[in-house]
Amino acid sequence: MTFDAILMIALAVIVLGFSIKKLTRDWRLSDTGDGIMQLMHKELERMSSQNTLLSTELGKLQQEIINLNAQLRQLCIENDKLQTEVIALTNELNAFKKIAAVRKIKVTQNAAS
């Protein structure tokens, strides 16, 4: 950008700033401005009370999430124990099947002899 362009932009920003300042000063002095300000204050108070309510409910929700995570951890531990027990029972069942197969072979061989 050239220096002239920067100077024009700066001048425009300064003029805009003074215009906004004058408008806000005039607006504050008017009755309409006061009415709008009162409405804004009421709305801010309403939003503040809603925010308090939402914060309380969010806190409850976070506590419930913590409780659910603790339950989930407990269920995972129980699931791991159950899987270990199922593996042990499966191994034991396989061992019984092998023993039964060996006995069947022996019985078959003894009957054949």
MMTF fields as JSON, N, C-alpha, C and O atoms, coordinates in Angstrom:
{
  "mmtfVersion": "1.0.0",
  "mmtfProducer": "UNKNOWN",
  "numBonds": 451,
  "numAtoms": 452,
  "numGroups": 113,
  "numChains": 1,
  "numModels": 1,
  "chainsPerModel": [1],
  "groupsPerChain": [113],
  "chainIdList": ["A"],
  "bondAtomList": [4, 2, 8, 6, 12, 10, 16, 14, 20, 18, 24, 22, 28, 26, 32, 30, 36, 34, 40, 38, 44, 42, 48, 46, 52, 50, 56, 54, 60, 58, 64, 62, 68, 66, 72, 70, 76, 74, 80, 78, 84, 82, 88, 86, 92, 90, 96, 94, 100, 98, 104, 102, 108, 106, 112, 110, 116, 114, 120, 118, 124, 122, 128, 126, 132, 130, 136, 134, 140, 138, 144, 142, 148, 146, 152, 150, 156, 154, 160, 158, 164, 162, 168, 166, 172, 170, 176, 174, 180, 178, 184, 182, 188, 186, 192, 190, 196, 194, 200, 198, 204, 202, 208, 206, 212, 210, 216, 214, 220, 218, 224, 222, 228, 226, 232, 230, 236, 234, 240, 238, 244, 242, 248, 246, 252, 250, 256, 254, 260, 258, 264, 262, 268, 266, 272, 270, 276, 274, 280, 278, 284, 282, 288, 286, 292, 290, 296, 294, 300, 298, 304, 302, 308, 306, 312, 310, 316, 314, 320, 318, 324, 322, 328, 326, 332, 330, 336, 334, 340, 338, 344, 342, 348, 346, 352, 350, 356, 354, 360, 358, 364, 362, 368, 366, 372, 370, 376, 374, 380, 378, 384, 382, 388, 386, 392, 390, 396, 394, 400, 398, 404, 402, 408, 406, 412, 410, 416, 414, 420, 418, 424, 422, 428, 426, 432, 430, 436, 434, 440, 438, 444, 442, 448, 446],
  "bondOrderList": [1, 1, 1, 1, 1, 1, 1, 1, 1, 1, 1, 1, 1, 1, 1, 1, 1, 1, 1, 1, 1, 1, 1, 1, 1, 1, 1, 1, 1, 1, 1, 1, 1, 1, 1, 1, 1, 1, 1, 1, 1, 1, 1, 1, 1, 1, 1, 1, 1, 1, 1, 1, 1, 1, 1, 1, 1, 1, 1, 1, 1, 1, 1, 1, 1, 1, 1, 1, 1, 1, 1, 1, 1, 1, 1, 1, 1, 1, 1, 1, 1, 1, 1, 1, 1, 1, 1, 1, 1, 1, 1, 1, 1, 1, 1, 1, 1, 1, 1, 1, 1, 1, 1, 1, 1, 1, 1, 1, 1, 1, 1, 1],
  "groupList": [{"groupName": "MET", "atomNameList": ["N", "CA", "C", "O"], "elementList": ["N", "C", "C", "O"], "formalChargeList": [0, 0, 0, 0], "bondAtomList": [1, 0, 2, 1, 3, 2], "bondOrderList": [1, 1, 2], "singleLetterCode": "M", "chemCompType": "L-PEPTIDE LINKING"}, {"groupName": "THR", "atomNameList": ["N", "CA", "C", "O"], "elementList": ["N", "C", "C", "O"], "formalChargeList": [0, 0, 0, 0], "bondAtomList": [1, 0, 2, 1, 3, 2], "bondOrderList": [1, 1, 2], "singleLetterCode": "T", "chemCompType": "L-PEPTIDE LINKING"}, {"groupName": "PHE", "atomNameList": ["N", "CA", "C", "O"], "elementList": ["N", "C", "C", "O"], "formalChargeList": [0, 0, 0, 0], "bondAtomList": [1, 0, 2, 1, 3, 2], "bondOrderList": [1, 1, 2], "singleLetterCode": "F", "chemCompType": "L-PEPTIDE LINKING"}, {"groupName": "ASP", "atomNameList": ["N", "CA", "C", "O"], "elementList": ["N", "C", "C", "O"], "formalChargeList": [0, 0, 0, 0], "bondAtomList": [1, 0, 2, 1, 3, 2], "bondOrderList": [1, 1, 2], "singleLetterCode": "D", "chemCompType": "L-PEPTIDE LINKING"}, {"groupName": "ALA", "atomNameList": ["N", "CA", "C", "O"], "elementList": ["N", "C", "C", "O"], "formalChargeList": [0, 0, 0, 0], "bondAtomList": [1, 0, 2, 1, 3, 2], "bondOrderList": [1, 1, 2], "singleLetterCode": "A", "chemCompType": "L-PEPTIDE LINKING"}, {"groupName": "ILE", "atomNameList": ["N", "CA", "C", "O"], "elementList": ["N", "C", "C", "O"], "formalChargeList": [0, 0, 0, 0], "bondAtomList": [1, 0, 2, 1, 3, 2], "bondOrderList": [1, 1, 2], "singleLetterCode": "I", "chemCompType": "L-PEPTIDE LINKING"}, {"groupName": "LEU", "atomNameList": ["N", "CA", "C", "O"], "elementList": ["N", "C", "C", "O"], "formalChargeList": [0, 0, 0, 0], "bondAtomList": [1, 0, 2, 1, 3, 2], "bondOrderList": [1, 1, 2], "singleLetterCode": "L", "chemCompType": "L-PEPTIDE LINKING"}, {"groupName": "VAL", "atomNameList": ["N", "CA", "C", "O"], "elementList": ["N", "C", "C", "O"], "formalChargeList": [0, 0, 0, 0], "bondAtomList": [1, 0, 2, 1, 3, 2], "bondOrderList": [1, 1, 2], "singleLetterCode": "V", "chemCompType": "L-PEPTIDE LINKING"}, {"groupName": "GLY", "atomNameList": ["N", "CA", "C", "O"], "elementList": ["N", "C", "C", "O"], "formalChargeList": [0, 0, 0, 0], "bondAtomList": [1, 0, 2, 1, 3, 2], "bondOrderList": [1, 1, 2], "singleLetterCode": "G", "chemCompType": "PEPTIDE LINKING"}, {"groupName": "SER", "atomNameList": ["N", "CA", "C", "O"], "elementList": ["N", "C", "C", "O"], "formalChargeList": [0, 0, 0, 0], "bondAtomList": [1, 0, 2, 1, 3, 2], "bondOrderList": [1, 1, 2], "singleLetterCode": "S", "chemCompType": "L-PEPTIDE LINKING"}, {"groupName": "LYS", "atomNameList": ["N", "CA", "C", "O"], "elementList": ["N", "C", "C", "O"], "formalChargeList": [0, 0, 0, 0], "bondAtomList": [1, 0, 2, 1, 3, 2], "bondOrderList": [1, 1, 2], "singleLetterCode": "K", "chemCompType": "L-PEPTIDE LINKING"}, {"groupName": "ARG", "atomNameList": ["N", "CA", "C", "O"], "elementList": ["N", "C", "C", "O"], "formalChargeList": [0, 0, 0, 0], "bondAtomList": [1, 0, 2, 1, 3, 2], "bondOrderList": [1, 1, 2], "singleLetterCode": "R", "chemCompType": "L-PEPTIDE LINKING"}, {"groupName": "TRP", "atomNameList": ["N", "CA", "C", "O"], "elementList": ["N", "C", "C", "O"], "formalChargeList": [0, 0, 0, 0], "bondAtomList": [1, 0, 2, 1, 3, 2], "bondOrderList": [1, 1, 2], "singleLetterCode": "W", "chemCompType": "L-PEPTIDE LINKING"}, {"groupName": "GLN", "atomNameList": ["N", "CA", "C", "O"], "elementList": ["N", "C", "C", "O"], "formalChargeList": [0, 0, 0, 0], "bondAtomList": [1, 0, 2, 1, 3, 2], "bondOrderList": [1, 1, 2], "singleLetterCode": "Q", "chemCompType": "L-PEPTIDE LINKING"}, {"groupName": "HIS", "atomNameList": ["N", "CA", "C", "O"], "elementList": ["N", "C", "C", "O"], "formalChargeList": [0, 0, 0, 0], "bondAtomList": [1, 0, 2, 1, 3, 2], "bondOrderList": [1, 1, 2], "singleLetterCode": "H", "chemCompType": "L-PEPTIDE LINKING"}, {"groupName": "GLU", "atomNameList": ["N", "CA", "C", "O"], "elementList": ["N", "C", "C", "O"], "formalChargeList": [0, 0, 0, 0], "bondAtomList": [1, 0, 2, 1, 3, 2], "bondOrderList": [1, 1, 2], "singleLetterCode": "E", "chemCompType": "L-PEPTIDE LINKING"}, {"groupName": "ASN", "atomNameList": ["N", "CA", "C", "O"], "elementList": ["N", "C", "C", "O"], "formalChargeList": [0, 0, 0, 0], "bondAtomList": [1, 0, 2, 1, 3, 2], "bondOrderList": [1, 1, 2], "singleLetterCode": "N", "chemCompType": "L-PEPTIDE LINKING"}, {"groupName": "CYS", "atomNameList": ["N", "CA", "C", "O"], "elementList": ["N", "C", "C", "O"], "formalChargeList": [0, 0, 0, 0], "bondAtomList": [1, 0, 2, 1, 3, 2], "bondOrderList": [1, 1, 2], "singleLetterCode": "C", "chemCompType": "L-PEPTIDE LINKING"}],
  "groupTypeList": [0, 1, 2, 3, 4, 5, 6, 0, 5, 4, 6, 4, 7, 5, 7, 6, 8, 2, 9, 5, 10, 10, 6, 1, 11, 3, 12, 11, 6, 9, 3, 1, 8, 3, 8, 5, 0, 13, 6, 0, 14, 10, 15, 6, 15, 11, 0, 9, 9, 13, 16, 1, 6, 6, 9, 1, 15, 6, 8, 10, 6, 13, 13, 15, 5, 5, 16, 6, 16, 4, 13, 6, 11, 13, 6, 17, 5, 15, 16, 3, 10, 6, 13, 1, 15, 7, 5, 4, 6, 1, 16, 15, 6, 16, 4, 2, 10, 10, 5, 4, 4, 7, 11, 10, 5, 10, 7, 1, 13, 16, 4, 4, 9],
  "groupIdList": [1, 2, 3, 4, 5, 6, 7, 8, 9, 10, 11, 12, 13, 14, 15, 16, 17, 18, 19, 20, 21, 22, 23, 24, 25, 26, 27, 28, 29, 30, 31, 32, 33, 34, 35, 36, 37, 38, 39, 40, 41, 42, 43, 44, 45, 46, 47, 48, 49, 50, 51, 52, 53, 54, 55, 56, 57, 58, 59, 60, 61, 62, 63, 64, 65, 66, 67, 68, 69, 70, 71, 72, 73, 74, 75, 76, 77, 78, 79, 80, 81, 82, 83, 84, 85, 86, 87, 88, 89, 90, 91, 92, 93, 94, 95, 96, 97, 98, 99, 100, 101, 102, 103, 104, 105, 106, 107, 108, 109, 110, 111, 112, 113],
  "secStructList": [7, 7, 2, 2, 2, 2, 2, 2, 2, 2, 2, 2, 2, 2, 2, 2, 2, 2, 2, 2, 2, 2, 2, 2, 2, 2, 2, 2, 2, 1, 2, 2, 2, 2, 2, 2, 2, 2, 2, 2, 2, 2, 2, 2, 2, 2, 2, 2, 2, 2, 2, 2, 2, 2, 2, 2, 2, 2, 2, 2, 2, 2, 2, 2, 2, 2, 2, 2, 2, 2, 2, 2, 2, 2, 2, 2, 2, 2, 2, 2, 2, 2, 2, 2, 2, 2, 2, 2, 2, 2, 2, 2, 2, 2, 2, 2, 2, 2, 2, 2, 2, 2, 2, 2, 2, 2, 2, 2, 2, 2, 2, 2, 7],
  "xCoordList": [0.838, 0.0, 0.881, 1.991, 0.375, 1.112, 0.805, -0.156, 1.632, 1.47, 0.144, -0.508, -0.271, -1.538, -2.722, -3.665, -2.675, -3.764, -3.841, -4.931, -2.704, -2.667, -3.194, -3.95, -2.789, -3.256, -4.768, -5.433, -5.32, -6.765, -7.513, -8.552, -6.977, -7.612, -7.577, -8.577, -6.445, -6.323, -7.291, -7.933, -7.404, -8.317, -9.771, -10.575, -10.094, -11.446, -11.75, -12.857, -10.792, -10.98, -11.187, -12.035, -10.42, -10.557, -11.928, -12.588, -12.359, -13.669, -14.771, -15.73, -14.634, -15.61, -15.655, -16.731, -14.514, -14.45, -15.157, -15.932, -14.894, -15.561, -17.065, -17.852, -17.458, -18.893, -19.583, -20.662, -18.97, -19.55, -19.623, -20.61, -18.571, -18.568, -19.705, -20.403, -19.888, -20.968, -22.33, -23.207, -22.514, -23.792, -24.094, -25.225, -23.105, -23.35, -23.657, -24.498, -22.987, -23.268, -24.696, -25.428, -25.092, -26.45, -27.475, -28.546, -27.157, -28.065, -28.285, -29.401, -27.233, -27.35, -28.247, -28.931, -28.242, -29.031, -30.51, -31.353, -30.819, -32.228, -32.984, -32.39, -34.292, -35.156, -35.162, -35.209, -35.116, -35.095, -33.856, -33.919, -32.759, -31.512, -31.644, -31.178, -32.279, -32.477, -33.371, -33.094, -34.442, -35.338, -34.618, -34.789, -33.817, -33.058, -32.053, -31.86, -31.419, -30.451, -31.143, -30.598, -32.353, -33.087, -33.455, -33.339, -33.899, -34.211, -32.973, -33.038, -31.854, -30.612, -30.213, -29.748, -30.389, -30.073, -30.976, -30.507, -32.269, -33.196, -32.811, -32.824, -32.473, -32.086, -30.791, -30.654, -29.861, -28.614, -28.889, -28.278, -29.796, -30.154, -30.822, -30.532, -31.707, -32.373, -31.35, -31.383, -30.453, -29.425, -28.5, -28.039, -28.237, -27.39, -28.042, -27.38, -29.342, -30.032, -30.085, -29.945, -30.282, -30.254, -28.866, -28.734, -27.846, -26.471, -26.201, -25.542, -26.719, -26.548, -27.228, -26.659, -28.444, -29.185, -28.455, -28.32, -27.991, -27.263, -25.969, -25.604, -25.278, -24.042, -24.314, -23.553, -25.405, -25.777, -26.08, -25.608, -26.86, -27.214, -25.991, -25.863, -25.103, -23.866, -23.02, -22.425, -22.966, -22.24, -22.826, -22.092, -24.162, -24.824, -24.492, -24.214, -24.525, -24.234, -22.791, -22.531, -21.873, -20.475, -20.301, -19.532, -21.003, -20.927, -21.493, -20.954, -22.576, -23.169, -22.197, -22.091, -21.503, -20.511, -19.389, -18.928, -18.948, -17.906, -18.395, -17.66, -19.64, -20.21, -20.303, -19.98, -20.744, -20.857, -19.486, -19.35, -18.485, -17.128, -16.623, -15.957, -16.935, -16.528, -17.229, -16.601, -18.516, -19.245, -18.678, -18.55, -18.344, -17.765, -16.433, -16.158, -15.606, -14.33, -14.569, -13.882, -15.556, -15.869, -16.35, -15.955, -17.2, -17.688, -16.555, -16.552, -15.605, -14.451, -13.618, -13.155, -13.429, -12.684, -13.41, -12.792, -14.73, -15.517, -15.495, -15.442, -15.536, -15.481, -14.141, -14.102, -13.058, -11.736, -11.683, -11.148, -12.24, -12.266, -13.086, -12.69, -14.232, -15.098, -14.403, -14.488, -13.722, -12.992, -11.903, -11.688, -11.215, -10.181, -10.792, -10.233, -11.933, -12.617, -13.115, -13.018, -13.647, -14.111, -12.934, -13.067, -11.805, -10.614, -10.191, -9.875, -10.186, -9.802, -10.78, -10.36, -12.08, -13.075, -12.957, -13.121, -12.674, -12.489, -11.282, -11.342, -10.194, -9.008, -9.312, -8.873, -10.061, -10.427, -11.326, -11.159, -12.28, -13.159, -12.371, -12.624, -11.422, -10.58, -9.77, -9.596, -9.278, -8.523, -9.435, -9.012, -10.679, -11.632, -11.927, -12.018, -12.075, -12.336, -11.178, -11.39, -9.939, -8.768, -8.76, -8.498, -9.047, -9.069, -10.153, -9.935, -11.338, -12.438, -12.066, -12.391, -11.39, -10.986, -9.973, -10.037, -9.027, -8.019, -8.701, -8.375, -9.63, -10.343, -11.172, -11.245, -11.789, -12.589, -11.71, -12.089, -10.531, -9.592, -9.176, -9.126, -8.872, -8.46, -9.577, -9.339, -10.823, -11.97, -12.161, -12.422, -12.031, -12.192, -11.105, -11.371, -9.874, -8.768, -8.953, -8.687, -9.397, -9.607, -10.758, -10.702, -11.778, -12.914, -12.515, -13.026, -11.612, -11.171, -10.226, -10.146, -9.512, -8.552, -9.148, -8.432],
  "yCoordList": [-1.179, 0.0, 1.24, 1.242, 2.249, 3.499, 4.286, 4.01, 5.256, 6.098, 6.838, 7.001, 7.294, 8.018, 7.119, 7.569, 5.869, 4.939, 4.689, 4.667, 4.505, 4.291, 5.521, 5.404, 6.71, 7.951, 8.1, 8.539, 7.743, 7.839, 6.855, 7.189, 5.662, 4.67, 5.141, 5.035, 5.653, 6.148, 7.299, 7.36, 8.201, 9.329, 8.839, 9.366, 7.849, 7.3, 6.647, 6.797, 5.931, 5.282, 6.336, 6.161, 7.428, 8.501, 9.152, 9.385, 9.447, 10.058, 9.115, 9.548, 7.835, 6.841, 6.76, 6.654, 6.809, 6.776, 7.957, 7.788, 9.163, 10.347, 10.3, 10.723, 9.789, 9.691, 8.732, 9.029, 7.6, 6.622, 7.196, 6.995, 7.915, 8.521, 9.531, 9.551, 10.355, 11.352, 10.674, 11.068, 9.657, 8.941, 8.282, 8.35, 7.653, 6.998, 8.024, 7.774, 9.181, 10.235, 10.756, 10.925, 11.009, 11.483, 10.408, 10.723, 9.172, 8.06, 7.896, 7.622, 8.061, 7.934, 9.02, 8.804, 10.175, 11.286, 11.135, 11.746, 10.35, 10.251, 9.27, 8.384, 9.441, 8.541, 7.146, 6.149, 7.079, 5.788, 5.006, 3.802, 5.693, 5.052, 4.51, 3.408, 5.281, 4.827, 3.588, 2.632, 3.62, 2.461, 1.219, 0.126, 1.403, 0.275, -0.238, -1.445, 0.691, 0.291, -0.502, -1.493, -0.066, -0.796, -2.193, -3.167, -2.286, -3.597, -4.491, -5.689, -3.882, -4.658, -5.137, -6.266, -4.299, -4.697, -5.843, -6.799, -5.747, -6.825, -8.122, -9.2, -7.995, -9.188, -9.79, -11.011, -8.942, -9.438, -10.149, -11.179, -9.612, -10.257, -11.609, -12.593, -11.648, -12.901, -13.929, -15.093, -13.483, -14.382, -14.85, -15.991, -13.981, -14.342, -15.432, -16.385, -15.295, -16.334, -17.638, -18.714, -17.558, -18.756, -19.39, -20.613, -18.558, -19.053, -19.783, -20.822, -19.229, -19.884, -21.245, -22.234, -21.286, -22.547, -23.554, -24.725, -23.089, -23.974, -24.473, -25.636, -23.61, -24.021, -25.095, -26.054, -24.932, -25.934, -27.271, -28.318, -27.228, -28.465, -29.092, -30.316, -28.268, -28.787, -29.48, -30.525, -28.902, -29.536, -30.895, -31.856, -30.975, -32.262, -33.266, -34.434, -32.796, -33.67, -34.181, -35.356, -33.303, -33.719, -34.743, -35.692, -34.567, -35.538, -36.884, -37.938, -36.838, -38.081, -38.779, -40.005, -38.02, -38.598, -39.252, -40.336, -38.603, -39.175, -40.492, -41.48, -40.507, -41.736, -42.84, -43.996, -42.477, -43.472, -44.015, -45.203, -43.161, -43.619, -44.585, -45.567, -44.317, -45.225, -46.575, -47.621, -46.557, -47.806, -48.556, -49.781, -47.811, -48.427, -49.095, -50.203, -48.419, -49.016, -50.318, -51.313, -50.308, -51.503, -52.626, -53.78, -52.287, -53.295, -53.86, -55.051, -53.027, -53.5, -54.481, -55.495, -54.182, -55.077, -56.412, -57.471, -56.36, -57.581, -58.355, -59.584, -57.649, -58.294, -59.002, -60.122, -58.368, -59.001, -60.272, -61.287, -60.223, -61.408, -62.516, -63.682, -62.142, -63.117, -63.761, -64.975, -62.96, -63.502, -64.461, -65.496, -64.126, -65.013, -66.333, -67.404, -66.245, -67.454, -68.294, -69.52, -67.66, -68.38, -69.089, -70.233, -68.428, -69.055, -70.267, -71.319, -70.118, -71.236, -72.393, -73.546, -72.101, -73.157, -73.821, -75.035, -73.03, -73.587, -74.522, -75.603, -74.112, -74.962, -76.255, -77.335, -76.135, -77.308, -78.239, -79.458, -77.673, -78.468, -79.187, -80.358, -78.491, -79.121, -80.271, -81.314, -80.063, -81.139, -82.336, -83.474, -82.108, -83.211, -83.929, -85.156, -83.158, -83.77, -84.67, -85.759, -84.207, -85.023, -86.304, -87.387, -86.175, -87.352, -88.313, -89.524, -87.769, -88.625, -89.309, -90.48, -88.596, -89.19, -90.3, -91.347, -90.074, -91.092, -92.314, -93.441, -92.118, -93.238, -94.012, -95.24, -93.28, -93.93, -94.802, -95.911, -94.291, -95.068, -96.317, -97.405, -96.171, -97.313, -98.337, -99.541, -97.844, -98.754, -99.475, -100.678, -98.751, -99.35, -100.386, -101.451, -100.067, -101.004, -102.229, -103.349, -102.048, -103.167, -104.055, -105.28, -103.434, -104.211, -104.984, -106.076, -104.427, -105.069, -106.236, -107.189, -106.167, -107.234, -108.462, -109.424],
  "zCoordList": [0.0, 0.0, 0.0, 0.531, -0.586, -0.617, 0.638, 1.356, 0.877, 2.057, 2.011, 3.043, 0.818, 0.677, 1.042, 1.693, 0.629, 0.929, 2.432, 3.004, 3.063, 4.508, 5.234, 6.198, 4.764, 5.367, 5.222, 6.16, 4.067, 3.851, 4.762, 5.331, 4.889, 5.759, 7.211, 7.92, 7.65, 9.021, 9.255, 10.303, 8.306, 8.422, 8.483, 9.252, 7.686, 7.694, 9.038, 9.556, 9.607, 10.904, 11.993, 12.867, 11.948, 12.945, 12.832, 13.844, 11.619, 11.414, 11.891, 12.531, 11.58, 12.015, 13.546, 14.133, 14.171, 15.631, 16.262, 17.203, 15.751, 16.282, 16.035, 16.882, 14.879, 14.568, 15.529, 16.042, 15.769, 16.693, 18.1, 18.808, 18.507, 19.836, 19.972, 20.985, 18.967, 19.005, 19.025, 19.793, 18.19, 18.153, 19.493, 19.974, 20.093, 21.384, 22.465, 23.329, 22.435, 23.418, 23.229, 24.205, 21.982, 21.699, 22.067, 22.586, 21.805, 22.081, 23.576, 24.017, 24.348, 25.798, 26.376, 27.376, 25.749, 26.263, 25.944, 26.6, 24.973, 24.564, 25.451, 26.066, 25.508, 26.278, 25.672, 26.393, 24.381, 23.704, 24.126, 24.376, 24.198, 24.635, 26.048, 26.339, 26.931, 28.314, 28.354, 29.079, 27.569, 27.521, 27.026, 27.566, 25.998, 25.449, 26.476, 26.623, 27.18, 28.203, 29.309, 29.795, 29.714, 30.748, 30.262, 31.006, 29.008, 28.447, 28.404, 28.682, 28.05, 27.996, 29.388, 29.542, 30.396, 31.774, 32.228, 32.846, 31.921, 32.283, 31.581, 32.176, 30.321, 29.561, 30.113, 30.193, 30.485, 31.086, 32.406, 32.695, 33.203, 34.468, 34.207, 34.887, 33.23, 32.881, 32.396, 32.794, 31.541, 31.026, 32.148, 32.145, 33.088, 34.223, 35.055, 35.465, 35.306, 36.076, 35.289, 35.871, 33.987, 33.145, 33.165, 33.214, 33.127, 33.16, 34.467, 34.481, 35.574, 36.874, 36.874, 37.334, 36.357, 36.281, 35.393, 35.747, 34.244, 33.335, 33.966, 33.795, 34.689, 35.359, 36.397, 36.521, 37.147, 38.149, 37.482, 37.927, 36.428, 35.726, 35.067, 35.029, 34.554, 33.957, 35.015, 34.753, 36.205, 37.31, 37.65, 37.883, 37.677, 37.943, 36.841, 37.113, 35.6, 34.468, 34.527, 34.267, 34.866, 34.987, 36.095, 35.942, 37.208, 38.304, 37.861, 38.202, 37.104, 36.598, 35.639, 35.652, 34.825, 33.914, 34.708, 34.353, 35.779, 36.635, 37.234, 37.251, 37.727, 38.294, 37.242, 37.517, 36.039, 34.971, 34.571, 34.282, 34.554, 34.242, 35.3, 34.975, 36.568, 37.646, 37.472, 37.631, 37.149, 36.915, 35.712, 35.733, 34.672, 33.479, 33.81, 33.348, 34.611, 35.03, 35.781, 35.547, 36.694, 37.476, 36.559, 36.726, 35.595, 34.655, 33.803, 33.49, 33.429, 32.651, 33.476, 32.954, 34.754, 35.63, 35.74, 35.63, 35.959, 36.056, 34.741, 34.746, 33.628, 32.314, 32.122, 31.613, 32.519, 32.414, 33.247, 32.8, 34.47, 35.329, 34.68, 34.687, 34.121, 33.476, 32.279, 32.092, 31.475, 30.327, 30.774, 30.143, 31.855, 32.389, 32.845, 32.606, 33.496, 33.962, 32.795, 32.838, 31.755, 30.567, 29.896, 29.461, 29.811, 29.216, 30.037, 29.481, 31.355, 32.222, 32.062, 31.973, 32.025, 31.846, 30.48, 30.359, 29.457, 28.109, 28.091, 27.504, 28.728, 28.796, 29.556, 29.159, 30.641, 31.433, 30.625, 30.672, 29.884, 29.041, 27.954, 27.669, 27.353, 26.325, 26.92, 26.291, 28.142, 28.81, 29.059, 28.858, 29.492, 29.704, 28.388, 28.35, 27.314, 26.006, 25.595, 25.062, 25.847, 25.507, 26.339, 25.817, 27.63, 28.505, 28.046, 27.999, 27.703, 27.235, 25.934, 25.736, 25.046, 23.772, 24.003, 23.358, 24.931, 25.228, 25.84, 25.469, 26.76, 27.389, 26.35, 26.391, 25.428, 24.389, 23.519, 23.142, 23.203, 22.39, 23.156, 22.582, 24.469, 25.279, 25.381, 25.287, 25.578, 25.68, 24.366, 24.345, 23.269, 21.945, 21.686, 21.129, 22.094, 21.903, 22.804, 22.366, 24.039, 24.946, 24.431, 24.541, 23.88, 23.373, 22.131, 21.881, 21.359, 20.137, 20.451, 19.677, 21.579, 21.859, 22.445, 22.721]
}
